[in-house]
Amino acid sequence: FFAMFALAVPFVASQVVARRVARQRSQFGDQMPDTLQVIASAMRAGHSFGGALTVVVDDAPEPTRRELQRVIADERLGAPIEEALAVAVRRMDNKDLEQVALVAALQRESGGNTAEVLERLAVRRMVNALTAQGRMSRWVLTAIPVFLLAFITVVNPDYMRPIYTTGFGHALLAVCAVMITAGSLVIKRIVNIKV
């Protein structure tokens, strides 16, 4: 019993830690659109990129505050801002923050309108959030007919036998498969908005 318990403890601990990390990353990702908006607004008001991060930290919720405080602390210790952001990107596994790090590197090397780029990132993130329900609807509407076909086949095979054993049934299955696929592709085109 103690050997089993000893073997289970590391596994359970790793699962608990992985779940907490996933929750922190999810919260961070949900907060990114607002964070990008504040950074862009601060830069339009005249702050540098580092100064804009400081403005965000003042009002940001956790875990965004903690992560950006680490970035600011690393920058004050002499690390380039894009390298400090790259460390946060690895910790949070966030594509939006990775693009912010790229924008920071480009701005440091060649200048440019960073605020406009950050606003575009925020809009794209917002569009992704607003179309999430449409993407979920696509998968639900695609899965329901397949699930019902399998469920009725298991519950009442005699009722479904003509579908599987006759030519007309095979034709109906083919038509249904084409219609489900076409519907799924149409919904994908509707919710796939390029920003």
N, C-alpha and C positions, 0 to 999 in steps of 0.2 A: 504493500500500500504506500509506504513512504517513498519507495523507488518510483512508483507511478506518479506520486505527487511531485517529487523532485523533477521528473521529466516534464510534467505538465506546467510547472511554474514559469519557465522561460517562454514556452509557447504562448501561454495566456498573457504574460507581460508584454511580449512582442505584439500580440493582437491588440491589446489595450492601447499601447503606444501608437501603433499604426492607425487605429481608429481616431485617436486624438489628433494626430498629425493631419489626417484626411479632413477632419472637422475644421481645424485651423486653416488649412489651405482653401477649403470651400468658403469659409467666412471671408478670407482675404480676397478671393476672387469675386465674391458678391460686392465687396466694398470698392473694388477697383474703378468702376465708372465714376462714382462720386469723387474718388481720389484724383483721377485724371482731370476732372472738371475743375477742381480746386487748384491743382498745379497749373493748368492752363490759364485760369483767371489770375492767379498770382503773377505769372510771367507776363501777362498782358498789362498788369498794374506796374510792371517795372522791376520785379524781382529777378534775380538770377535763378538758374535751375536749382542750385543748392538752397537758396533763400526760399524758393517756392516749396521745396520739401519741408523746410522748417515751418512754413505757414501751415502745411497739411498736418504736421505732427501735433500742432497746438490743439486741433479740434478732432482729429481722427479717432475712431473707435479702435479697440483691440480686435484683431492682431495687427492691423495696419500701422498703428502708432508705434508698436514695439519694433516692427521690422524697419520702418523708416528711420526711427531713432538710431538703430544699429548702422544704417547706411550713412546717416549724418555723422555719427561718431567715427566711423571708418574714414570718411572724407576729412574730418578734422585732424585725424592722425596721419594724414598724408596720402591716403590711397586715392587714386582717381575715382571720380563719381561713378563712372561706368563699371569699374571693377567692384566697387562697393555694392552697386545694384546687382551685378552678376552673382555675388554671393547670396543676396536675398532671393534672386531668381531660382537658384539651386535649392534654397531652403523651402520656398513657397511653391515651386514648380508651376509658375504662372507665365503664360505666353504674353499677356499684356505687359507685365513688368519687364519681360525680356525685350519687348519692343521699346519700352521707355528707356532701358539701358542703351539700346542701339541709337535711339534719338539723342540721348545725352552725349554719347561718343561722337556722333556726327556734328552736333552743335559745338562741341569743344574744338573739333578739328577744323570745321569749315563754316560755322555760324548757321544762320537760317532761322526761319520762323518756327521755333519749337512749339510755341503755344498752339499754333494751328494744327500741327501734326498730332499733338496730344488730344486736342478736341476731336479730331477725326477718330483717334483710337477710342475715345469715350463714346462717340456716337456708334461706332461699330460694335462695341461691347453692349450698348443699350439695345441695338437692333437684335443682337444674338439673344439677349434676355427676353425681348418681346416676342421673338419667333420660336422660343423654346416650346410653347404650348402647341404650336402648329406642327413642330417636328415630332412631339410626343403623339399628337393625334394621328399623324401619318403611320407610325408604328402600330398604334392600337387598332386603327381601321384596317391595316393590312393583316394583323394577326387574328382578329376576331373571326373572319370566315374560315381560316385554316383551323383554328381551335374548335369552332363549331362542327366542322366536317369530321375532325378526329373524334370529338366527344360523341357525336351521334353515331358514328361508326362503331365505337366501343359499346355504347349503351344499347343500341338497337341495330345490330348488323343486318337483320333481314330487311329493314326499312331502306338501308343504303345499298343493298346488293345490286339493284338495277343500275345504279350509277357506275359501279365497278365492272359489271359483267356485260353491259350492252354497248353497242356502238354509239347510240344516242347519248348514253350516260358519259361515255368518254369524250364526246364532242362538247357536252355541257361542262365537264371539268376543264377542258382546254379553254373554252370561252371564259369561264370564271377566272382561270389563272391569268389570262390576258387582261381581263377587266381589272382585276386586283392589282396587277403590276402597273397597268396604265394609270390607275387612280393614285397609286403610291408615287409614281414619277411626277404626276401633275401636282400633287401636294408638295413634293420636294421642290419643284420649280417655283411654286407660289411663295414658300417660306425661305428660299435661298436668295436673300437680298444682298447685293454687292454694295459695299460702302467704300 
